[in-house]
Amino acid sequence: MKTLRLLDLVKPEVLSLTAYRAEERRPDLVKLDANESPFPLPEELRQELRYALDQVAVHRYPDPKEDRLRSVLAVQLQVAPGALVLGNGSDELIQLLLLATSGPGTTILAPVPTFSMYELIARAQGLRFEGVPLGSRFELDMPRLIETIERRNPKVIFLATPNNPTGGVLSEAEMCKILAVAPGLVVVDEAYGPYAGRTMLPHLVDQERLVILSSLSKIGLAGLRIGYLVAHPALTAELEKVRLPFNLNAFSQVAAAVLLNHQEWIDASVREVVRERTRVMDRLVALPGVEPFPSAANFILFRTTLPGNDVFEAVLGQGVLVRNLGSVPGLQNCLRVTVGTDAENDRFLDALTKALR
Ligand SMILES: Cc1ncc(COP(=O)(O)O)c(C=O)c1O
């Protein structure tokens, strides 16, 4: 019997991919590359968390239905518990959605540039990914989008709003227009929604093909790996069939349930970041050699007149890590900076100013 070469055993779709790149931890750097919240838990919450985690029975599997966390989320979002699916990060839910809905020959569509995992997960599953380019200032090209939807008949459309990495938002009217022409699901990814202060959740009542995706990662709980989606219960029941049992570990379930009951801490962190976003944006606008793009998220995308790679390295050399997006089509010489604490933002602004001299 003929044996295959090792890499012939891997699907060509996977061989052609490039892995998602996340930076290693570097405590010596000001970390402004991953759109995390800059605020650690305050001591009172750490204490409450310690107590709650101490009760976790690690010799048992976690609650398979995530009842406690599910009901905390359902109350906060004012949706039925059955309208929710919880994931190990919203990444997992993107994978789950495509696994449950889309087979060979199916097209998945998104305006681009956008969050890279939509394409990576689609292609890994052997699906076609169609990116519809945004305009020169990253605005939506609605006629082109509609034309592509009609031509490609996508099973799933991903709309990140605010969009990563551009920071731009779609209006409700734009999303309703897309819902009206889309033949399949429209997934509105609101991972950064709290920073924009808006949501499409109220539209779920009359739009059964609308799916809202969200995450706790960007509002201070990235280490827990918890995402959720809200959709019509008939759809969530099907998604539950392909969700792996016990996908949310017991510590994360408990920690999220405890911390979500401190919405005042989350809201205050978001408000502080939004305040700092305005200050950083004002400084970037005034800085020669930099073109920042409007952002409703907790990060700002900007283009540099000098080569982006050089600016990235010069900023890094001063101890500040941002995201270099120069190799993404349409983002030549573009860097993305997460809004940090005021001290971190000052470090970044100083480093950037020096890098541009
Ligand atoms: C738009 C968007 N959606 C989803 C995610 C995934 O978030 P997580 O898997 O941490 O919930 C990210 C992460 O960067 C993102 O930018």
Ligand as a Chemical Component Dictionary entry (heavy atoms), coordinates in Angstrom:
data_LIG
# 
_chem_comp.id                   LIG 
_chem_comp.type                 NON-POLYMER 
_chem_comp.pdbx_formal_charge   0 
_chem_comp.three_letter_code    LIG 
# 
loop_
_chem_comp_atom.comp_id 
_chem_comp_atom.atom_id 
_chem_comp_atom.alt_atom_id 
_chem_comp_atom.type_symbol 
_chem_comp_atom.charge 
_chem_comp_atom.model_Cartn_x 
_chem_comp_atom.model_Cartn_y 
_chem_comp_atom.model_Cartn_z 
_chem_comp_atom.pdbx_ordinal 
LIG C1 C1 C 0 -14.185 42.274 14.595 1  
LIG C2 C2 C 0 -13.738 41.165 15.480 2  
LIG N1 N1 N 0 -14.555 40.136 15.684 3  
LIG C3 C3 C 0 -14.209 39.103 16.459 4  
LIG C4 C4 C 0 -12.974 39.067 17.081 5  
LIG C5 C5 C 0 -12.620 37.858 17.887 6  
LIG O1 O1 O 0 -12.668 38.107 19.226 7  
LIG P1 P1 P 0 -12.643 36.971 20.319 8  
LIG O2 O2 O 0 -12.413 35.652 19.645 9  
LIG O3 O3 O 0 -11.556 37.346 21.243 10 
LIG O4 O4 O 0 -14.012 37.019 20.974 11 
LIG C6 C6 C 0 -12.074 40.109 16.908 12 
LIG C7 C7 C 0 -10.752 40.072 17.541 13 
LIG O5 O5 O 0 -9.865  40.835 17.284 14 
LIG C8 C8 C 0 -12.466 41.190 16.080 15 
LIG O6 O6 O 0 -11.632 42.214 15.840 16 
# 
loop_
_chem_comp_bond.comp_id 
_chem_comp_bond.atom_id_1 
_chem_comp_bond.atom_id_2 
_chem_comp_bond.value_order 
_chem_comp_bond.pdbx_ordinal 
LIG C1 C2 SING 1  
LIG C2 N1 SING 2  
LIG C2 C8 DOUB 3  
LIG N1 C3 DOUB 4  
LIG C3 C4 SING 5  
LIG C4 C5 SING 6  
LIG C4 C6 DOUB 7  
LIG C5 O1 SING 8  
LIG O1 P1 SING 9  
LIG P1 O2 DOUB 10 
LIG P1 O3 SING 11 
LIG P1 O4 SING 12 
LIG C6 C7 SING 13 
LIG C6 C8 SING 14 
LIG C7 O5 DOUB 15 
LIG C8 O6 SING 16 
# 
